[in-house]
Amino acid sequence: MNVQEAYQMVQQKLDELREEMIQFQQAVTAIPALAPENGGDGEWDRAMYIKNYLARIGIDDIEQIDAPDSRAKQGKRPNLVARIAGKNPLKTVWIMAHMDVVPEGDRSLWETDPWQVVVKNGKIYGRGTEDNQQGLTSAVFTARAFRETGVQPWFNLGLVLVADEETGSEYGLQYLLKHRSDLFKQDDMIIVPDAGEPTSDMIEVAEKAIIWLKFVTKGKQCHASLPGHGINAFKAASYLVVELDKLYQQFCARNAMFEPPISTFEPTQKEPNVQNVNTIPGEDVFYFDCRLLPEYSVEELLGAVRRICDTIERRFRVTITFEPVQLLEAAPPTPPTAEVVRRLQRAIKDVYGVDARPKGIGGGTVAAFFRQAGLPVAVWSTLDDTCHQPNEYAVIQSMVNDAKVFAHVALQQED
């Protein structure tokens, strides 16, 4: 059997498994996997369902790697690793997806029960159906199609199904890279189906640095009718927000690999200050989201921010402090010519008929941890980007076709 014949067998099997993919989504959606930070008890129940499912479909190489977490069910955050041996065992094509999801948010905005899948108009509605159950389902059923057809991938096929992606990955991928770095080799190819475009034509290979800053402005509280008796922290903070917009001018480099091609600096969350209208607040707290191109260092940005704060302090006689609540340096990008990128491009062209381009994004993905470890990784899937939204959905045909892309990559022989 040649490669094309093998691929056609796997492709046909994936089409036949369409309804079972939907049923799998129904089952896992009904088992919420929320981090303790989000009011849940972790991924244990969902992970046990998936682990048993993998065993039922004939995957005999399954490893469970638990990260200790006393807040979670069983005191553990489970991570699953499953493998199918390839004809060439020297490399592994890894597909990494995460099992945890975010809370449903405002239930009144949902047209359906977020924890009970509804299928309509070619879509699967429910919390987590796209983020990241679409990629997880595609990965699991890629393995199932290989098992049921008897086709052996050219390279090893590995699934990494992790905990804790939504709240920082301390108990998920970061734990694996720290305690089980032997899993991944430099020549392996890693695909993370956790970002993408509806057109299938974006392969994410680079990310900006992410810096979330908390600003605290302190003045002096007083009655609003006597502003001279106090120092209005809210007013000073408002001027500070306007001055921080000058960061766009100071960090103005453009990089066509990224979308958008610039660094971004935006005020976001604001904490309440006083409870009544006729009081001038003596303290004000707001947050800032910065996405910095790799052309700049985080130190440069923090220095520029400090200088802006100093100016506002002198003008309004306030004290301004700021601190990062999240700081993730930009990891070295995956080269656009990396093997995993080239193989994905060929597979996407064959399945979707489009030419996929390597791109950088402003958002952060778990792939950054792979890149920081020096491992080649590409983030790709076909998504409508409804993650974290009410009425989240996955497109069924994209879920099936993405699995075909993964199978295609695993069957491609040496370049």
MIGU-607504 format. One record per residue (C-alpha): z, x, y negated; residue in three letters; residue number from 1. Coordinates in Angstrom, 3 decimals. Layout:
N
          z          x          y   residuo   num
          Z          X          Y       ALA   NUM
...
//
This chain:
415
          z          x          y   residuo   num
      0.000      0.000      0.000       MET     1
     -0.979      1.477     -3.364       ASN     2
      1.027      1.154     -6.572       VAL     3
     -1.009     -1.757     -7.926       GLN     4
     -0.632     -3.739     -4.713       GLU     5
      3.105     -3.058     -4.679       ALA     6
      3.441     -4.188     -8.270       TYR     7
      1.481     -7.371     -7.612       GLN     8
      3.861     -8.241     -4.779       MET     9
      6.920     -7.730     -6.968       VAL    10
      5.333     -9.583     -9.881       GLN    11
      4.512    -12.578     -7.703       GLN    12
      8.034    -12.613     -6.302       LYS    13
      9.500    -12.659     -9.809       LEU    14
      7.361    -15.684    -10.673       ASP    15
      8.665    -17.385     -7.543       GLU    16
     12.259    -16.616     -8.542       LEU    17
     11.985    -18.306    -11.958       ARG    18
     14.142    -21.318    -11.054       GLU    19
     16.759    -19.129     -9.430       GLU    20
     16.950    -17.062    -12.607       MET    21
     17.796    -20.252    -14.480       ILE    22
     20.451    -21.123    -11.891       GLN    23
     21.937    -17.639    -12.229       PHE    24
     22.149    -18.106    -16.002       GLN    25
     23.856    -21.473    -15.467       GLN    26
     26.446    -19.884    -13.218       ALA    27
     27.362    -16.933    -15.422       VAL    28
     27.388    -18.980    -18.645       THR    29
     30.023    -21.237    -17.093       ALA    30
     32.292    -18.169    -16.644       ILE    31
     33.132    -17.076    -20.213       PRO    32
     33.681    -13.327    -20.494       ALA    33
     35.532    -12.824    -23.774       LEU    34
     37.368     -9.674    -24.793       ALA    35
     41.111     -9.931    -25.508       PRO    36
     40.266     -9.307    -29.172       GLU    37
     38.217    -12.505    -29.051       ASN    38
     40.863    -14.639    -27.397       GLY    39
     39.784    -14.079    -23.782       GLY    40
     41.041    -12.187    -20.770       ASP    41
     38.035     -9.952    -20.193       GLY    42
     35.136     -9.899    -17.770       GLU    43
     36.884    -10.000    -14.398       TRP    44
     35.771    -13.422    -13.148       ASP    45
     32.199    -12.974    -14.281       ARG    46
     32.006     -9.465    -12.855       ALA    47
     33.274    -10.649     -9.468       MET    48
     30.635    -13.394     -9.396       TYR    49
     27.858    -10.907    -10.236       ILE    50
     29.165     -8.329     -7.764       LYS    51
     29.173    -10.899     -4.950       ASN    52
     25.708    -12.067     -5.990       TYR    53
     24.337     -8.528     -5.810       LEU    54
     25.780     -8.163     -2.319       ALA    55
     24.271    -11.500     -1.216       ARG    56
     20.778    -10.472     -2.292       ILE    57
     20.944     -7.287     -0.259       GLY    58
     22.107     -4.617     -2.694       ILE    59
     24.303     -2.425     -0.523       ASP    60
     25.061      0.364     -3.003       ASP    61
     27.481     -1.277     -5.440       ILE    62
     30.275      0.545     -7.228       GLU    63
     32.991     -1.038     -9.347       GLN    64
     34.511      1.188    -11.998       ILE    65
     37.559     -0.353    -13.676       ASP    66
     38.848      0.642    -17.085       ALA    67
     42.598     -0.048    -17.359       PRO    68
     43.481     -2.687    -19.977       ASP    69
     46.849     -4.426    -19.701       SER    70
     45.650     -7.305    -21.890       ARG    71
     42.920     -8.328    -19.440       ALA    72
     42.952    -10.251    -16.180       LYS    73
     44.034     -7.987    -13.309       GLN    74
     44.827     -5.394    -15.985       GLY    75
     41.251     -4.123    -15.735       LYS    76
     37.877     -4.257    -17.467       ARG    77
     35.341     -3.999    -14.618       PRO    78
     32.016     -2.158    -14.862       ASN    79
     29.418     -2.507    -12.105       LEU    80
     26.883      0.099    -10.948       VAL    81
     24.248     -0.887     -8.361       ALA    82
     21.407      1.221     -6.983       ARG    83
     18.247      0.908     -4.907       ILE    84
     16.908      4.178     -3.507       ALA    85
     13.421      5.202     -4.601       GLY    86
     10.772      7.245     -2.857       LYS    87
     11.486     10.034     -5.340       ASN    88
     15.286     10.316     -5.492       PRO    89
     15.338     12.980     -8.200       LEU    90
     15.317     10.459    -11.050       LYS    91
     16.757      7.025    -11.702       THR    92
     15.429      4.252    -13.901       VAL    93
     18.615      2.679    -15.265       TRP    94
     18.775     -0.785    -16.781       ILE    95
     22.001     -1.302    -18.701       MET    96
     23.236     -4.733    -19.749       ALA    97
     26.644     -6.024    -20.796       HIS    98
     28.645     -8.818    -19.217       MET    99
     30.843     -9.809    -22.168       ASP   100
     29.882    -12.346    -24.812       VAL   101
     31.189    -13.463    -28.196       VAL   102
     33.086    -16.730    -28.816       PRO   103
     31.120    -19.888    -29.527       GLU   104
     32.202    -20.048    -33.177       GLY   105
     32.162    -23.433    -34.917       ASP   106
     31.712    -25.866    -32.017       ARG   107
     30.467    -28.590    -34.400       SER   108
     27.306    -26.560    -35.039       LEU   109
     26.330    -26.665    -31.374       TRP   110
     24.065    -29.448    -30.164       GLU   111
     25.238    -28.845    -26.581       THR   112
     28.332    -27.498    -24.814       ASP   113
     28.029    -23.704    -25.357       PRO   114
     29.490    -22.991    -21.902       TRP   115
     27.190    -25.339    -19.987       GLN   116
     23.536    -24.330    -19.828       VAL   117
     20.952    -26.826    -21.021       VAL   118
     17.292    -26.180    -20.214       VAL   119
     14.646    -27.669    -22.484       LYS   120
     11.288    -26.690    -23.940       ASN   121
     11.134    -23.515    -21.864       GLY   122
     14.482    -22.246    -23.151       LYS   123
     17.993    -21.833    -21.754       ILE   124
     20.662    -22.865    -24.266       TYR   125
     24.256    -21.618    -24.132       GLY   126
     26.554    -18.906    -25.410       ARG   127
     25.440    -15.533    -24.110       GLY   128
     22.144    -16.742    -22.646       THR   129
     20.248    -14.264    -24.823       GLU   130
     23.009    -11.764    -25.612       ASP   131
     23.053    -10.245    -23.066       ASN   132
     22.476    -12.518    -20.085       GLN   133
     18.713    -12.524    -20.558       GLN   134
     18.569     -8.758    -20.044       GLY   135
     21.241     -8.882    -17.351       LEU   136
     19.356    -11.582    -15.439       THR   137
     16.058     -9.708    -15.737       SER   138
     17.756     -6.571    -14.384       ALA   139
     19.432     -8.338    -11.444       VAL   140
     16.253    -10.130    -10.445       PHE   141
     14.176     -6.966    -10.706       THR   142
     16.447     -5.555     -8.014       ALA   143
     16.257     -8.784     -6.015       ARG   144
     12.435     -8.786     -6.122       ALA   145
     12.339     -5.252     -4.727       PHE   146
     14.759     -6.198     -1.971       ARG   147
     12.966     -9.395     -0.958       GLU   148
      9.468     -7.888     -0.946       THR   149
     10.525     -4.711      0.828       GLY   150
      8.724     -2.707     -1.854       VAL   151
     10.466      0.569     -2.633       GLN   152
     10.464      1.748     -6.244       PRO   153
      9.014      5.175     -6.928       TRP   154
     12.202      6.319     -8.653       PHE   155
     15.693      5.082     -7.899       ASN   156
     16.429      1.796     -9.628       LEU   157
     19.934      1.551    -11.074       GLY   158
     21.764     -1.304    -12.774       LEU   159
     24.698     -0.616    -15.093       VAL   160
     26.516     -3.825    -16.034       LEU   161
     29.287     -3.006    -18.464       VAL   162
     32.308     -4.584    -20.086       ALA   163
     33.382     -4.550    -23.729       ASP   164
     30.056     -4.098    -25.510       GLU   165
     30.858     -6.723    -28.132       GLU   166
     34.091     -5.068    -29.274       THR   167
     33.286     -1.364    -29.222       GLY   168
     32.601     -0.302    -25.606       SER   169
     35.891      1.595    -25.202       GLU   170
     36.359     -0.074    -21.823       TYR   171
     32.661     -0.185    -21.033       GLY   172
     29.965      2.414    -21.562       LEU   173
     32.225      4.849    -23.392       GLN   174
     34.627      4.739    -20.449       TYR   175
     31.794      5.433    -17.991       LEU   176
     30.417      8.329    -20.008       LEU   177
     33.893      9.860    -20.270       LYS   178
     35.116      9.324    -16.708       HIS   179
     31.882      9.114    -14.707       ARG   180
     29.391     11.272    -16.517       SER   181
     28.028     12.253    -13.093       ASP   182
     26.234      8.900    -12.906       LEU   183
     23.526      9.864    -15.384       PHE   184
     21.202     12.876    -15.317       LYS   185
     19.148     14.392    -18.106       GLN   186
     15.882     13.484    -16.384       ASP   187
     16.870      9.854    -15.831       ASP   188
     15.288      7.055    -17.831       MET   189
     17.616      4.494    -19.404       ILE   190
     16.528      1.083    -20.686       ILE   191
     18.903     -1.142    -22.642       VAL   192
     17.516     -4.708    -22.988       PRO   193
     19.764     -5.676    -25.885       ASP   194
     17.413     -5.744    -28.879       ALA   195
     13.780     -6.571    -29.411       GLY   196
     11.176     -8.764    -31.003       GLU   197
      9.545    -12.040    -29.891       PRO   198
      6.254    -10.122    -29.827       THR   199
      7.576     -7.550    -27.291       SER   200
      6.100     -4.701    -29.321       ASP   201
      9.185     -2.873    -30.605       MET   202
     10.888     -0.103    -28.635       ILE   203
     14.057      0.975    -30.413       GLU   204
     14.533      4.745    -30.298       VAL   205
     16.773      5.442    -33.306       ALA   206
     19.605      3.880    -35.269       GLU   207
     21.108      4.425    -38.665       LYS   208
     24.698      5.504    -39.173       ALA   209
     27.014      2.514    -39.508       ILE   210
     29.860      2.677    -42.023       ILE   211
     32.012     -0.362    -42.735       TRP   212
     34.363      0.234    -45.653       LEU   213
     37.477     -1.660    -46.699       LYS   214
     38.207     -1.467    -50.451       PHE   215
     41.662     -2.205    -51.866       VAL   216
     41.913     -2.522    -55.647       THR   217
     45.414     -2.669    -57.106       LYS   218
     46.301     -3.755    -60.648       GLY   219
     49.139     -5.931    -61.947       LYS   220
     49.601     -9.640    -61.335       GLN   221
     50.302    -11.926    -64.286       CYS   222
     49.717    -15.411    -65.674       HIS   223
     46.042    -16.042    -66.350       ALA   224
     46.771    -17.219    -69.904       SER   225
     48.268    -13.811    -70.731       LEU   226
     45.751    -11.313    -69.317       PRO   227
     47.100     -8.531    -71.517       GLY   228
     50.317     -8.580    -69.540       HIS   229
     48.585     -7.573    -66.330       GLY   230
     45.617     -5.752    -64.864       ILE   231
     43.042     -7.948    -63.148       ASN   232
     42.316     -6.373    -59.768       ALA   233
     39.686     -9.007    -58.964       PHE   234
     37.747     -8.257    -62.156       LYS   235
     37.839     -4.514    -61.508       ALA   236
     36.750     -5.047    -57.899       ALA   237
     33.866     -7.214    -59.088       SER   238
     32.647     -4.429    -61.363       TYR   239
     33.074     -2.043    -58.460       LEU   240
     30.780     -4.165    -56.285       VAL   241
     28.111     -4.028    -58.991       VAL   242
     28.480     -0.257    -59.426       GLU   243
     28.230      0.301    -55.675       LEU   244
     24.752     -1.184    -55.826       ASP   245
     23.723      2.135    -57.418       LYS   246
     24.003      3.661    -53.955       LEU   247
     20.517      2.310    -53.368       TYR   248
     19.282      4.642    -56.120       GLN   249
     21.290      7.664    -54.993       GLN   250
     20.318      7.355    -51.314       PHE   251
     16.729      6.308    -51.825       CYS   252
     14.890      8.145    -49.040       ALA   253
     12.434      6.115    -46.983       ARG   254
     11.764      6.570    -43.286       ASN   255
      8.877      4.585    -41.874       ALA   256
     10.327      4.743    -38.359       MET   257
     13.064      2.305    -39.395       PHE   258
     13.007     -1.371    -40.283       GLU   259
     13.927     -1.708    -43.079       PRO   260
     12.806      1.831    -43.984       PRO   261
     15.743      2.444    -46.359       ILE   262
     19.503      2.845    -46.262       SER   263
     21.341     -0.385    -47.074       THR   264
     24.627     -1.007    -48.909       PHE   265
     25.894     -4.572    -49.033       GLU   266
     29.212     -6.275    -49.919       PRO   267
     30.204     -8.711    -47.190       THR   268
     33.666    -10.047    -46.378       GLN   269
     36.293    -10.788    -49.026       LYS   270
     39.962    -11.426    -48.350       GLU   271
     41.882    -14.117    -50.295       PRO   272
     43.918    -12.839    -53.212       ASN   273
     46.073    -15.356    -55.124       VAL   274
     46.599    -18.967    -54.055       GLN   275
     46.384    -20.634    -57.459       ASN   276
     43.808    -20.652    -60.222       VAL   277
     46.079    -19.686    -63.098       ASN   278
     47.249    -16.343    -61.729       THR   279
     45.483    -13.042    -62.278       ILE   280
     45.537    -11.158    -58.980       PRO   281
     47.225     -7.794    -58.775       GLY   282
     45.421     -6.871    -55.574       GLU   283
     41.927     -7.527    -54.278       ASP   284
     40.351     -6.605    -50.935       VAL   285
     36.691     -6.658    -49.947       PHE   286
     34.442     -5.011    -47.367       TYR   287
     31.145     -3.174    -47.543       PHE   288
     28.480     -2.696    -44.858       ASP   289
     26.492      0.546    -45.096       CYS   290
     23.578      1.558    -42.858       ARG   291
     22.620      5.141    -43.610       LEU   292
     19.365      6.849    -42.692       LEU   293
     19.788     10.080    -40.700       PRO   294
     18.431     12.005    -43.695       GLU   295
     21.923     11.752    -45.204       TYR   296
     25.389     12.655    -43.982       SER   297
     28.325     10.289    -43.964       VAL   298
     30.252     12.837    -46.042       GLU   299
     27.627     12.581    -48.790       GLU   300
     27.995      8.822    -48.857       LEU   301
     31.798      8.836    -48.918       LEU   302
     31.765     11.370    -51.764       GLY   303
     29.419      9.194    -53.801       ALA   304
     31.578      6.139    -53.174       VAL   305
     34.691      8.010    -54.295       ARG   306
     33.037      9.009    -57.557       ARG   307
     32.086      5.405    -58.282       ILE   308
     35.650      4.320    -57.561       CYS   309
     36.988      6.971    -59.929       ASP   310
     34.836      5.568    -62.740       THR   311
     36.141      2.039    -62.224       ILE   312
     39.735      3.276    -61.992       GLU   313
     39.488      4.964    -65.389       ARG   314
     37.785      1.976    -66.996       ARG   315
     40.204     -0.709    -65.774       PHE   316
     43.410      1.289    -65.133       ARG   317
     43.487      0.206    -61.496       VAL   318
     43.992      2.129    -58.278       THR   319
     41.209      1.928    -55.707       ILE   320
     41.477      3.099    -52.137       THR   321
     38.911      2.711    -49.404       PHE   322
     38.795      3.481    -45.704       GLU   323
     36.273      3.123    -42.899       PRO   324
     37.016      0.259    -40.529       VAL   325
     34.026      1.365    -38.475       GLN   326
     32.201      4.668    -38.676       LEU   327
     29.467      5.556    -36.266       LEU   328
     27.388      8.597    -37.091       GLU   329
     23.670      8.308    -36.421       ALA   330
     23.004      9.676    -32.956       ALA   331
     20.020     11.993    -32.400       PRO   332
     16.984      9.738    -31.910       PRO   333
     15.174      9.431    -28.631       THR   334
     11.849     11.262    -29.100       PRO   335
      8.981      8.749    -29.414       PRO   336
      7.194     10.794    -26.723       THR   337
     10.094     10.631    -24.240       ALA   338
      9.177      9.679    -20.678       GLU   339
     11.104      6.416    -20.792       VAL   340
      9.207      5.401    -23.945       VAL   341
      5.803      6.270    -22.497       ARG   342
      6.497      4.395    -19.267       ARG   343
      7.745      1.358    -21.160       LEU   344
      4.643      1.388    -23.336       GLN   345
      2.386      1.338    -20.275       ARG   346
      4.383     -1.447    -18.636       ALA   347
      4.528     -3.591    -21.781       ILE   348
      0.788     -3.188    -22.267       LYS   349
      0.140     -4.280    -18.680       ASP   350
      2.515     -7.271    -18.724       VAL   351
      2.310     -8.495    -22.323       TYR   352
     -1.007     -7.032    -23.464       GLY   353
      0.482     -5.488    -26.615       VAL   354
      0.871     -1.933    -27.874       ASP   355
      4.604     -1.308    -28.296       ALA   356
      5.695      1.086    -31.038       ARG   357
      8.820      3.262    -31.146       PRO   358
     11.000      2.149    -34.087       LYS   359
     14.410      2.684    -35.623       GLY   360
     16.750     -0.148    -36.575       ILE   361
     19.618     -0.677    -38.974       GLY   362
     21.799     -2.475    -36.473       GLY   363
     23.860     -0.624    -33.946       GLY   364
     23.452     -0.872    -30.194       THR   365
     25.382      0.511    -27.270       VAL   366
     22.464      2.901    -26.720       ALA   367
     23.943      5.133    -29.420       ALA   368
     26.585      6.304    -26.933       PHE   369
     23.874      7.437    -24.524       PHE   370
     22.120      9.316    -27.328       ARG   371
     25.344     10.998    -28.411       GLN   372
     25.651     12.223    -24.816       ALA   373
     22.145     13.680    -24.998       GLY   374
     20.611     11.117    -22.626       LEU   375
     17.139      9.642    -23.230       PRO   376
     17.364      5.884    -23.797       VAL   377
     15.068      3.166    -25.089       ALA   378
     16.191     -0.270    -26.235       VAL   379
     13.656     -2.953    -25.466       TRP   380
     13.370     -6.611    -24.568       SER   381
     11.546     -9.723    -25.725       THR   382
     13.959    -11.730    -27.854       LEU   383
     13.902    -14.517    -30.432       ASP   384
     17.132    -12.983    -31.816       ASP   385
     19.458    -15.975    -31.561       THR   386
     22.440    -13.855    -30.528       CYS   387
     25.847    -14.831    -31.984       HIS   388
     24.306    -17.993    -33.440       GLN   389
     25.114    -21.608    -32.595       PRO   390
     22.571    -23.018    -30.130       ASN   391
     21.807    -19.545    -28.805       GLU   392
     18.987    -19.538    -26.281       TYR   393
     16.886    -17.343    -24.026       ALA   394
     13.174    -17.916    -23.513       VAL   395
     12.649    -18.350    -19.781       ILE   396
      9.203    -16.767    -19.612       GLN   397
     10.425    -13.725    -21.527       SER   398
     13.257    -13.343    -19.038       MET   399
     10.751    -13.373    -16.166       VAL   400
      8.197    -11.134    -17.849       ASN   401
     10.774     -8.563    -18.961       ASP   402
     11.783     -8.204    -15.309       ALA   403
      8.130     -7.490    -14.525       LYS   404
      8.191     -4.712    -17.141       VAL   405
     11.282     -3.155    -15.547       PHE   406
      9.659     -3.288    -12.121       ALA   407
      6.482     -1.740    -13.519       HIS   408
      8.464      1.189    -14.986       VAL   409
     10.270      1.769    -11.679       ALA   410
      6.978      1.811     -9.738       LEU   411
      5.070      4.208    -11.973       GLN   412
      4.604      7.575    -10.304       GLN   413
      4.743     10.965    -11.992       GLU   414
      2.911     11.350    -15.308       ASP   415
//
